[in-house]
Amino acid sequence: MSGETLRLFARQLASPLVLILVVAAGLSLFLREWVDAAIILVIVLGSAALGFAQEYRASAALESLRRSLALTARVLRDGRDLTIPAGDVAVGDVVLLAAGNLIPAEGTILEARDFLVSEASLTGESFPLEKSRGEPAFMGTSVRSGTASVRVEKTGRATAWGAIAARLEAAEQDTEFARGVRRFGYLLLRVMLATVVFVLVINQLLGRPAVESLLFAVALAVGLAPELLPAIVTVTLARGAREMAERSVVVRRLEALENLGSIDVLCTDKTGTLTEGAVELAAALDAQGADSAAVLRLAWLNSHFETGIENPLDAALIAAGERAGLSPAGCAKVDEIPYDFTRKRLTIVVNEGEHLIITKGAFASVLPLCTGLDAASRAALEDFYRRKGEQGYRVLALAIRRVAPRVRYGREDEREMTFAGFLLFLDPPKPDARLAIEQLAALGIAIKVITGDNRHVARHVAEAIGLRHATLLTGEELRAMKDEALWQRAPRADLFVEVDPQQKERIVRALQHAGHAVGFLGDGINDAPALHAADVGITVQGAVDVARQSADVVLLERDLGVLQRGVEDGRRTFANTLKYISITTSANFGNMMSMALATPLLPFLPLAAKQILLNNFLSDLPSMAIATDNVDPGKIRRAQRWNLAEVRRFMIVFGLVSTAFDLLAFVVLLRAFHADEATFQTAWFVLSLLTELAVVLALRTQGPAWRSRPSALLLGATLLVAAAALALPYFVPLASLFGFVALPAAMLAAIALIAAAYLVTTEAVKRGFFRSSRDSAAA
């Protein structure tokens, strides 16, 4: 058994409830109550084994999914070029890095070319640094452009990143769901303590044996709590993760499932998500708008010699050049000024007898570099750019400058250029994008398109996919806007255009400040800050390393329809988890209140401690199948949040309904049947277990129970345990062990009638409860 497996099993025994039971068993052993001690220990070990088996299976399945998304690294080891898991990089390896890679270890740069590194994860500095030979490379930082080789000197926890990661793990923030579970635990603890004190005081006033009273009080307190909650939460989430993987959505962090179901805003880039992602060069035009082979060749040389960030525009240019039969013969690369997200342009210097600077980039970034243009010429170029953008073309500008030869060039050389022409690219909207957006809207999720593209192309795509009359904010407007103003504007805007990476993160945080749960879908180097800031970071399988590492969820297909199904699965998982918590605690609360209230009125304890523990254990068994249950359509259509007040109200209302029928049962058993201690305890054990099982089927849906079909596994498990409850008093070895006796037929009929009346009443109360909940939510 591995160390991780042992830790998982130990975690099942680390619950305070389990420790209370172990103390109770020790007390029984001390008093030589061998049977009671054995029963308590068997139930403890049974619960732990059940939780362990379910969690182990869930953890194994999740680990398999995570391994399928593990980052890899390209290394030189023993003279061989290998691709290995990033976690297997060792001291002495030489790591080969390119744009988009996360640096998997700490070391010294051996060679570098146009190597820009973002160290924001370590230093918080938003702008990338250019690094050269002999300088350090730090684990966890990301390559923005260029290439390099790094000799590994430190790995894992020995690195600066490892030390930071260890501190972050120690101070890891809970998800909203985890915080809700913790607050719920505090509520149960207060109720448990009050119950224990009340029962102990009453029993002592009645002169009952102290040890028997203590064991009863402890069992009563434990019976109130859903002790299988950690296992059921894990199993439910893991099942949801497996089902989502079958639908091409892989969850990297299990806790993200609840958040995925709660998002009400989705921020997304347009390329490849709203559009086909198959970018093609539609035309290479000169400054007058005429087709130009010369412009195509210049643009092709710029893309051909680039060593920085891979992108679909350069891929489209290279493909067009190959179709045109272009070749770099007679032309050599001299230098490169890499693309960055501030300049929004890329410059290549080539030698073709003389040095030629070729700059390609965003029109608004390239035009100011150009000279020799009067006001009318600039206006004509701007008008052409706007018209093509409105027609759906993504337009880049090309400029050149011939200079005297030298060895190195820098950004200061991007000046006094000649405007050479336009490059027009097409990336048509996906045919099913409109339907996907409508389906997400039906789930209460608003779409916000965030893109670095110009406003004309973005608006064209938005109208094509059904976002008509979309409100637009530009990067320039965002720079001039204070946070307080953005908090007001961001929720009302649909398109954020011409933005930089830091602005993407700022938009996400503004939407969160306005009270929205935000999902962000992106796959590029510039998306990492926003992916990290979002409530749910979503990327695609082919994303760069830094995007995949920052994301919580990975789509195996770049399709909003896939994401829509993922949101539905997240909401289904969330609903089933809360279903278990609400139903189990209300049933347990009702039974425990019944016993606490009946204790001073009965001549004996309503149930023995071992009977309470067995009841609680058996009633929990079908709940392990609740992860498979069907969910009301209304739970899928709207985002869900943890609501402790609603859970507490559910527990009290339906718990007191259960208590009322328990007290009725007590009266019937004592007055009509004159039941002795063993008969009373047996009858009420059977009744309470049957009603706990039946109420799961009744309260699992907000509508009439007969109109909502439970999952086959949940129904089968419930019927199986119900049959066991009825048979237990007649199975002599176990019956005598737990103090049960055979029940007369008339008493069984009375139990059945009380259970039926309880279910009818629960259905009636349920209708009013959920109607008032809907009215409160609407208000």
KAMOKA-V431839 format. One record per residue. N is the residue number from 1. SS is DSSP state (~ for helix, > for strand, _ for the rest). OMEGA is omega in radians with two decimals (* if undefined). D_CENTER is the distance of its C-alpha to the mean C-alpha in whole Angstrom. Layout:
n->(N,N)
ss->(SS,SS)
omega->(OMEGA,OMEGA)
d_center->(D_CENTER,D_CENTER)
This chain:
n->(1,2,3,4,5,6,7,8,9,10,11,12,13,14,15,16,17,18,19,20,21,22,23,24,25,26,27,28,29,30,31,32,33,34,35,36,37,38,39,40,41,42,43,44,45,46,47,48,49,50,51,52,53,54,55,56,57,58,59,60,61,62,63,64,65,66,67,68,69,70,71,72,73,74,75,76,77,78,79,80,81,82,83,84,85,86,87,88,89,90,91,92,93,94,95,96,97,98,99,100,101,102,103,104,105,106,107,108,109,110,111,112,113,114,115,116,117,118,119,120,121,122,123,124,125,126,127,128,129,130,131,132,133,134,135,136,137,138,139,140,141,142,143,144,145,146,147,148,149,150,151,152,153,154,155,156,157,158,159,160,161,162,163,164,165,166,167,168,169,170,171,172,173,174,175,176,177,178,179,180,181,182,183,184,185,186,187,188,189,190,191,192,193,194,195,196,197,198,199,200,201,202,203,204,205,206,207,208,209,210,211,212,213,214,215,216,217,218,219,220,221,222,223,224,225,226,227,228,229,230,231,232,233,234,235,236,237,238,239,240,241,242,243,244,245,246,247,248,249,250,251,252,253,254,255,256,257,258,259,260,261,262,263,264,265,266,267,268,269,270,271,272,273,274,275,276,277,278,279,280,281,282,283,284,285,286,287,288,289,290,291,292,293,294,295,296,297,298,299,300,301,302,303,304,305,306,307,308,309,310,311,312,313,314,315,316,317,318,319,320,321,322,323,324,325,326,327,328,329,330,331,332,333,334,335,336,337,338,339,340,341,342,343,344,345,346,347,348,349,350,351,352,353,354,355,356,357,358,359,360,361,362,363,364,365,366,367,368,369,370,371,372,373,374,375,376,377,378,379,380,381,382,383,384,385,386,387,388,389,390,391,392,393,394,395,396,397,398,399,400,401,402,403,404,405,406,407,408,409,410,411,412,413,414,415,416,417,418,419,420,421,422,423,424,425,426,427,428,429,430,431,432,433,434,435,436,437,438,439,440,441,442,443,444,445,446,447,448,449,450,451,452,453,454,455,456,457,458,459,460,461,462,463,464,465,466,467,468,469,470,471,472,473,474,475,476,477,478,479,480,481,482,483,484,485,486,487,488,489,490,491,492,493,494,495,496,497,498,499,500,501,502,503,504,505,506,507,508,509,510,511,512,513,514,515,516,517,518,519,520,521,522,523,524,525,526,527,528,529,530,531,532,533,534,535,536,537,538,539,540,541,542,543,544,545,546,547,548,549,550,551,552,553,554,555,556,557,558,559,560,561,562,563,564,565,566,567,568,569,570,571,572,573,574,575,576,577,578,579,580,581,582,583,584,585,586,587,588,589,590,591,592,593,594,595,596,597,598,599,600,601,602,603,604,605,606,607,608,609,610,611,612,613,614,615,616,617,618,619,620,621,622,623,624,625,626,627,628,629,630,631,632,633,634,635,636,637,638,639,640,641,642,643,644,645,646,647,648,649,650,651,652,653,654,655,656,657,658,659,660,661,662,663,664,665,666,667,668,669,670,671,672,673,674,675,676,677,678,679,680,681,682,683,684,685,686,687,688,689,690,691,692,693,694,695,696,697,698,699,700,701,702,703,704,705,706,707,708,709,710,711,712,713,714,715,716,717,718,719,720,721,722,723,724,725,726,727,728,729,730,731,732,733,734,735,736,737,738,739,740,741,742,743,744,745,746,747,748,749,750,751,752,753,754,755,756,757,758,759,760,761,762,763,764,765,766,767,768,769,770,771,772,773,774,775,776,777,778,779)
ss->(_,_,~,~,~,~,~,~,~,~,~,~,~,_,_,~,~,~,~,~,~,~,~,~,~,~,~,~,~,~,_,_,_,~,~,~,~,~,~,~,~,~,~,~,~,~,~,~,~,~,~,~,~,~,~,~,~,~,~,~,~,~,~,~,~,~,~,~,_,_,_,>,>,>,>,>,>,_,_,>,>,>,>,>,>,~,~,~,_,_,_,_,_,>,>,>,>,>,_,_,_,>,_,_,_,>,>,>,>,>,>,>,>,>,>,>,>,>,_,~,~,~,~,_,_,_,_,_,>,>,>,_,_,_,_,>,>,_,_,_,_,>,>,>,>,>,>,>,>,>,>,>,>,>,_,~,~,~,_,~,~,~,~,~,~,~,~,~,~,~,_,_,_,_,_,~,~,~,~,~,~,~,~,~,~,~,~,~,~,~,~,~,~,~,~,~,~,~,~,~,~,~,~,~,~,_,_,_,_,~,~,~,~,~,~,~,~,~,~,~,~,~,~,~,_,_,_,_,~,~,~,~,~,~,~,~,~,~,~,~,~,~,~,~,~,~,_,_,>,>,>,_,_,_,_,~,~,~,~,~,~,~,_,_,>,>,>,>,_,_,_,_,_,_,>,_,_,_,_,>,>,>,>,>,>,>,_,_,_,_,>,_,~,~,~,~,~,~,~,~,~,~,~,~,_,_,_,_,_,_,_,~,~,~,~,~,~,~,~,~,~,~,~,_,_,_,_,_,_,_,_,>,>,>,>,>,>,_,_,_,_,_,_,_,>,>,>,>,>,>,>,_,_,_,>,>,>,>,>,>,>,>,~,~,~,~,~,~,~,>,_,_,_,_,~,~,~,~,~,~,~,~,~,~,~,~,~,~,~,~,_,_,_,>,>,>,>,>,>,>,>,>,>,_,_,_,_,_,_,_,~,~,~,_,_,_,>,>,>,>,>,>,>,>,>,>,_,_,>,_,_,_,~,~,~,~,~,~,~,~,~,~,_,_,_,>,>,>,>,>,_,_,_,_,~,~,~,~,~,~,~,~,~,~,_,_,_,_,_,_,_,>,>,>,~,~,~,~,~,_,_,_,~,~,~,~,~,~,~,~,_,_,_,_,>,>,>,_,_,_,~,~,~,~,~,~,~,~,~,~,~,~,~,_,_,_,_,>,>,>,>,_,_,_,~,~,~,~,~,~,~,~,~,_,_,>,>,>,>,>,_,_,_,_,~,~,~,~,~,~,_,_,>,>,>,_,_,_,_,~,~,~,~,~,~,~,~,~,~,~,~,~,~,~,~,~,~,~,~,~,~,~,~,~,~,~,~,~,~,~,~,~,~,~,~,~,~,~,~,_,_,_,_,_,_,_,_,_,~,~,~,~,~,~,~,~,~,~,~,~,~,~,~,~,~,~,~,~,_,_,_,_,~,~,~,~,~,_,_,_,_,_,_,~,~,~,~,~,~,~,~,~,~,~,~,~,~,~,~,~,~,~,~,~,~,~,~,~,~,~,~,~,_,_,_,_,~,~,~,~,~,~,~,~,~,~,~,~,~,~,~,~,~,~,~,~,~,~,~,_,_,_,_,_,~,~,~,_,_,_,_,~,~,~,~,~,~,~,~,~,~,~,~,~,~,~,~,~,_,_,_,~,~,~,~,~,~,~,_,_,_,_,_,_,~,~,~,~,~,~,~,~,~,~,~,~,~,~,~,~,~,~,~,~,~,~,~,~,~,~,~,~,~,~,~,~,~,~,_)
omega->(-3.08,3.12,3.13,3.12,3.11,3.13,3.13,3.12,3.14,3.14,3.11,-3.10,-3.05,-3.14,3.07,3.14,3.11,-3.14,3.08,3.14,3.11,3.09,3.12,3.10,3.11,3.11,3.11,3.11,3.13,-3.13,3.11,3.01,-2.94,-3.09,3.13,3.14,-3.12,-3.13,-3.14,-3.11,3.12,3.13,3.09,-3.11,3.10,3.11,-3.13,-3.13,3.13,3.11,-3.14,-3.10,-3.12,-3.12,-3.13,3.12,3.13,-3.12,3.13,3.14,-3.14,3.14,3.09,3.10,-3.11,3.12,-3.14,-3.14,-3.05,3.10,3.09,3.10,3.08,-3.06,2.92,-3.12,-3.12,3.08,-3.11,3.08,-3.03,2.94,-3.03,3.01,-3.08,-3.14,-3.12,3.10,-3.05,3.07,-3.12,3.06,2.97,-3.10,3.10,-2.99,3.06,-3.09,3.13,-3.13,2.85,3.12,-2.94,-3.11,-3.13,-3.12,-3.09,-3.14,3.11,3.11,3.12,3.08,3.13,-2.94,3.09,-3.07,3.02,3.12,-3.10,-3.12,3.12,-2.97,-3.05,3.13,-3.02,-3.09,3.14,3.13,3.04,-3.09,-3.10,-3.07,3.10,-3.13,-3.13,2.98,-3.00,3.08,3.09,3.05,-3.02,-3.12,3.14,3.12,3.09,-3.14,3.11,2.94,-3.03,3.04,-3.04,3.12,3.11,3.10,3.00,-3.05,3.13,-3.11,3.07,3.11,3.14,3.12,3.11,-3.14,3.14,3.12,3.13,3.12,-3.13,-3.10,-3.06,-3.11,3.06,2.97,3.12,3.14,-3.13,3.10,3.10,3.11,-3.14,3.11,3.09,3.09,3.11,3.10,3.14,-3.12,3.14,3.13,-3.13,-3.12,3.13,3.14,-3.13,-3.11,-3.12,-3.08,-3.13,-3.12,-3.12,-3.11,3.12,3.10,3.12,3.08,3.14,-3.11,-3.05,-3.09,3.12,3.13,-3.13,3.14,3.12,-3.12,3.12,3.14,3.12,3.13,3.14,-3.14,3.12,-3.00,3.03,-2.97,3.10,-3.08,-3.13,-3.14,-3.09,3.07,-3.13,-3.12,-3.13,3.13,-3.12,3.09,3.08,3.13,3.13,3.13,3.12,3.11,3.09,3.11,3.02,3.03,-3.11,-3.13,3.14,3.13,-2.99,-3.08,3.13,-3.12,3.14,-3.12,3.12,3.12,-3.05,-3.08,3.06,3.03,3.04,3.05,-3.08,2.93,-3.13,-3.02,3.09,3.11,3.06,3.12,-3.08,-3.11,3.11,-3.05,3.09,3.04,-3.12,-3.12,2.96,-2.96,3.05,-3.06,3.12,3.11,3.13,3.08,-3.06,3.06,-3.13,3.11,3.10,-3.12,-3.14,-3.14,3.13,3.10,3.12,-3.13,-3.09,-3.05,-3.13,3.08,-3.05,-2.99,3.03,3.13,-3.05,3.14,3.10,3.11,3.12,3.12,-3.14,3.11,3.12,3.11,3.11,3.11,3.13,3.11,-3.12,-3.11,3.10,-3.10,3.14,-3.10,-3.13,3.10,3.10,-3.08,3.14,2.99,-2.93,3.05,2.91,-2.97,3.03,3.13,-3.11,3.07,3.14,-3.13,3.04,3.05,-3.14,3.07,3.04,-3.03,2.98,-3.12,-3.12,3.06,3.13,-3.13,3.14,3.12,3.14,-3.08,-3.10,3.12,-3.07,-3.05,-3.14,3.13,-2.95,3.09,3.11,3.14,3.05,-3.07,-3.12,-3.14,3.12,3.13,3.13,3.11,-3.14,3.12,3.11,3.13,-3.12,-3.10,3.13,3.08,3.12,3.07,3.06,3.11,2.93,-2.98,2.97,3.10,-3.14,3.10,-3.10,3.04,3.10,-3.05,3.06,-3.08,2.95,-2.99,-3.02,3.10,3.14,-3.07,3.14,3.13,3.08,-3.09,3.06,-3.08,3.10,3.12,-3.03,-3.12,-3.08,3.01,-3.09,-3.14,3.08,3.03,-2.99,3.09,3.07,3.14,-3.07,-3.10,3.14,3.13,-3.14,3.14,3.10,3.13,3.08,3.09,3.10,3.07,3.12,-3.10,3.09,3.14,3.01,3.13,3.14,-3.05,3.02,-3.13,-3.12,-3.02,-3.07,3.12,-3.11,-3.13,3.10,3.13,-3.13,3.14,-3.12,-3.10,3.03,3.08,-3.09,3.13,-3.10,3.06,-2.96,2.99,3.13,3.09,3.13,3.10,3.13,3.14,-3.11,-3.00,3.05,-3.10,-3.09,3.11,-3.14,3.09,-3.14,-3.03,-3.02,-3.13,-3.08,-3.13,3.11,-3.11,3.02,-2.97,3.09,-3.08,3.07,-3.05,-3.12,3.11,3.07,3.11,-3.12,3.11,3.13,-3.10,3.09,3.11,3.09,3.13,3.12,3.04,-3.13,2.95,-2.90,2.93,3.11,-3.13,3.12,-3.08,-3.05,3.09,-3.08,-3.14,-3.01,-3.14,-3.12,3.09,-3.12,-3.07,-3.05,3.03,3.04,3.04,-3.05,3.08,-3.10,-3.02,-3.09,-3.10,3.07,-3.06,-3.03,3.09,3.14,-3.14,-3.12,-3.00,3.05,-3.04,3.13,3.07,3.10,3.01,-3.12,-2.98,3.12,3.08,3.07,3.13,3.11,3.11,3.09,3.10,3.12,3.11,3.10,3.13,3.11,3.13,3.12,-3.10,-3.12,3.10,3.12,3.10,3.12,-3.10,-3.06,-3.06,-3.08,-3.12,3.12,3.12,3.12,3.13,3.13,-3.14,-3.12,3.08,3.13,-3.10,3.14,-3.13,-3.08,-3.05,-3.13,-3.07,-3.09,3.11,3.13,3.11,-3.10,3.02,3.01,-3.10,-3.10,3.11,3.08,-3.11,3.12,3.10,-3.12,-3.12,-3.11,-3.12,3.13,-3.04,3.13,-3.11,3.07,3.13,-3.05,3.10,-3.09,-2.95,3.04,-3.05,3.09,3.12,3.14,3.12,3.14,-2.99,-3.11,3.12,-3.10,3.08,3.05,-3.12,-3.08,-3.13,-3.14,3.11,3.14,3.12,3.10,-3.12,-3.08,-3.07,-3.07,3.03,-3.14,3.02,3.10,-3.14,-3.14,3.14,3.04,3.14,3.05,3.13,3.13,-3.12,-3.13,-3.09,-3.08,-3.03,-3.07,-3.04,3.13,-3.04,3.01,-3.03,-3.07,-3.14,3.12,-3.09,3.12,-3.09,-3.09,3.05,-3.12,-3.11,-3.10,3.13,3.13,-3.14,3.08,3.13,-3.10,-3.08,3.03,-3.13,-3.13,-3.03,3.14,3.12,3.12,3.11,3.08,-3.03,-3.06,3.13,-3.11,-3.06,3.05,3.08,-3.11,-3.11,3.12,3.14,-3.13,-3.14,3.14,3.14,-3.14,3.14,3.09,3.10,3.11,3.13,-3.14,-3.08,-3.00,-3.13,-3.08,3.09,-2.86,-3.07,-3.13,-3.12,-3.14,3.13,-3.08,3.10,3.14,3.08,3.11,-3.10,3.09,-3.08,-3.13,3.13,3.09,3.11,3.12,3.10,-3.14,3.13,3.13,3.13,3.13,3.11,3.12,-3.12,3.11,3.13,3.13,3.10,-3.13,3.14,-3.13,-3.11,3.12,-3.12,-3.07,3.05,3.13,3.09,3.12,3.13,3.14,-3.14,-3.13,3.13,*)
d_center->(30,28,27,23,25,27,24,22,25,27,23,24,28,27,26,28,29,30,32,34,35,36,38,40,40,42,44,45,46,48,50,51,49,48,46,44,43,42,40,38,37,37,34,32,32,31,28,27,28,26,23,23,24,21,19,21,20,16,16,18,17,13,16,17,14,13,17,17,15,17,19,23,26,29,32,35,36,40,41,38,35,32,29,27,24,23,23,27,28,31,34,36,34,35,31,32,29,29,27,23,23,22,25,24,27,30,33,36,36,39,39,37,37,36,33,31,28,25,25,23,21,24,26,25,27,26,28,29,32,34,35,38,40,40,37,34,31,28,25,22,23,23,26,26,30,32,33,34,34,34,35,33,34,31,28,25,26,29,28,27,24,24,25,23,20,22,22,18,18,20,19,15,14,13,10,11,11,13,15,16,17,19,21,22,23,25,26,27,29,31,32,33,35,37,37,39,41,42,43,45,47,48,49,51,53,54,55,52,52,50,48,47,46,44,42,42,40,38,37,36,34,32,32,30,27,25,25,23,20,18,19,18,14,14,16,14,10,12,14,11,10,13,14,11,13,16,15,15,11,10,6,8,6,6,6,2,4,6,5,5,8,10,10,14,14,13,15,16,19,22,23,22,19,22,25,26,25,29,30,34,37,39,42,43,46,48,49,51,48,50,48,49,49,50,46,44,46,45,41,41,43,40,37,39,40,36,35,32,28,28,28,28,31,33,33,34,37,38,38,40,42,43,44,46,47,47,47,47,51,53,50,48,45,46,43,40,38,35,32,30,28,31,34,32,35,36,40,41,45,47,51,53,56,55,52,49,46,44,41,38,36,35,38,38,37,40,43,44,45,47,51,54,52,54,52,53,52,48,48,49,46,43,45,44,41,40,41,39,36,37,38,34,35,33,36,37,40,42,45,47,50,52,53,55,54,52,50,47,45,43,41,45,46,44,47,50,48,50,47,47,45,42,40,38,35,33,30,30,27,26,28,25,23,25,24,20,20,22,20,17,20,20,17,18,16,18,18,19,21,21,23,26,28,31,31,34,31,28,30,32,28,27,30,30,27,28,27,30,32,28,29,29,28,29,29,32,32,28,30,33,31,30,27,28,29,26,24,27,27,23,22,25,25,24,25,24,27,28,26,25,22,22,23,20,18,20,20,16,17,20,18,16,19,20,18,15,12,11,9,11,12,15,16,19,20,21,17,16,17,15,12,12,13,10,8,5,8,8,12,14,16,19,17,19,18,17,15,13,13,12,9,5,6,10,12,15,17,17,17,16,17,15,12,14,14,10,10,13,11,8,11,13,12,11,15,16,15,17,20,20,20,23,25,26,26,28,30,31,32,34,36,36,38,40,41,41,43,46,46,49,51,51,53,51,47,45,43,44,41,40,40,37,35,36,35,32,31,32,30,27,28,27,24,22,22,20,17,19,21,21,20,22,21,21,18,16,18,17,14,14,14,15,19,21,24,23,23,26,28,27,28,31,32,32,33,36,37,36,39,41,42,42,44,46,46,47,50,51,51,53,56,56,55,57,54,54,52,51,51,49,46,46,46,43,41,41,41,38,36,37,36,32,32,33,31,28,29,30,27,24,25,26,29,32,31,33,32,28,28,26,25,28,26,26,29,31,30,31,34,35,34,36,39,39,39,42,44,43,46,49,47,50,49,45,47,49,47,45,48,47,50,51,51,54,53,53,51,48,49,49,45,44,46,44,41,41,42,39,37,39,39,35,34,37,35,31,33,34,31,28,30,31,27,27,30,28,25,27,29)
